[in-house]
Amino acid sequence: MVNWLYSEKVRKHFFNPVNVQLNTPEPHEFNATATIGSIVCGDMMQVWLRIDKVSEIIEKMTWKTFGCATAIASTSVLSEMVAGKTLEQAREIKAEDIVKSLEGLPQNKIHCSVMGDKALRMAINNYYRSTCQTEMIRQETGKVIDTRLIVTDEEVKDLIRQGTDTLQGIQEHLKVGVGDKALIKEIEKILEDERQGQKS
Amino acid sequence: MDFASTTPVDPEVLAEMLPYFLNYYGNPSSLHQIGRKAKEAVSNARKTVSSILNCTENEIVFTSGGTESDNIAILGHALYLSKQRSTGIFACSEIEHHAIINSIYATKQYGFEPFLLPVNRKGIVNLKALENLILSKKVCLVSIMYANNEIGTIQPINKIAKLCRKNSVVFHTDACQASPYLSLDVKKLGIDMMSLNGSKMYGPKGVGLVYIKKATSISQVVYGGGQEKGIRSGTENVPGVVGLAKALSLAQSNISIECEKETKLRDKLITNLLDIPKVVLNGSKEERLPNNVNLSFLGVEGEAMLLELDKCGICVSTGSACSSNSLEPSHVILAIHKDDSNPHSYAHSSIRFTIGKYTTEEEIEYTILRVREILTRLRSISSTW
């Protein structure tokens, strides 16, 4: 901890990230892209996917990230994880899988990697949309309440049911609604509803 | 490059302190020889400090640091007024240290109303807003820092003090960052209370003081054996107090040399880094501490930059949320950019470099070089660049 704040794997991917999209790509280089996050919450990333149209296997994922060391490292490691996977396999990658492959992250840093898998799923949906396979588009479960970070009400409810029962606790996990007063009200309402539900 | 976070102890200060750990370790309340020796040391330290501050010895209360000094001044006064069944406003600027803002908000428990005064884009308190507040409502206390810890902006303390005195409002200032660079003459400044801290001026950590002008009413918030006139009970930190006095007298006697030297280094760093596109200076260029450089490197997140610099052996601070305990980035950077289209982009990308008396010109040049390299790399992988 004295020499470096996070795991060795984070160090490697932060100082020497892989698959960075250094230039603006030509339209034919990739067939899907998606952007997630915002400058307000301090993390923002874009991913590009090159998908083989016959096998629907991801040949390459490139990315650009504005964010802290763990945000950069988590997108970099994700780009390694998805190469060679089918779209269906790639969709199954969860935040926990990214955290695991980074050899762990501090609790308050998890939100950074939560974003990479969501950006990936958004890009996959965009691919299906552009290839007219709308039946393959899969929405996140629940209603999206934070459109910048694509956080759903179901994610918030899950967290509350697992014992996180304060706004601050929820924000520490999901970063949802930071700097957005209307959204904070909505989260507080979900909290209140869940509390009532648990009582009855 | 992080001297505003804390400073190393000056070897001269340490030398003064050591005998009070090893030989004269007595409790100043004891009547025997080693106790009397310790009492004498505290009394001498108080004399030194009061002559620098141009006040009486009775007006100095030694504490455990800046935060405790701020708490005693604000909550001590609030508690006194609440016992008189008084109500009103406790005000501070929106860019105060959390030791002040949170103490101001804590006065709510005694029935007072907290109020945050706005600052302009240079970080200077809006005097008109202060005057309007004082004239339109009952204000009990105003606390405005002498110089800001994040952006180094120096406040017009004289004018604020005058305004407060004219309207019988108690005025407190947190002078922790100002102490190595600005005059601490409380009479000339015209203030009622002032907080100081050892560890920002090459003194020890865990010791500070609060100046409380005679006839300023404070109720005790720390109970115990009645030391420090009952305002701050507890056995005196004798080596700490000795170190604090020595550090203060060294720092104050070197003001002109240090200001000249550090201003030159500061301006070299600022000029060279502002040459890079989309780099913004946070805070006033003129009304600024000689040791403070705070810049937003747009397109790059502060923690990433900090860790890259750390790898090169350069220590800095950032206002980004990623490195704080909360999810919100620096309230100071957000406040000075509140009229810009995206205040958060400045806050998340802000880096504070603070120079000290041991900083060399070579270190400044090395820093400029490394910042340029790191910025190029991080901007090349950034989605907002």
Interface residues (C-beta under 8 A of the other chain):
Chain A: L5 F14 F15 P17 V20 L22 T35 I39 V40 C41 G42 D43 M44 M45 Q46 W63 K64 T65 F66 G67 C68 A69 A71 I72 K109 Q171 E172 K175 V178 G179
Chain B: G299 V300 E301 G302 E303 A304 L307 E308 K311 S320 A321 C322 S323 L327 E328 P329 N342 H344 S345 H348 S380 I381 S382 S383 T384 W385
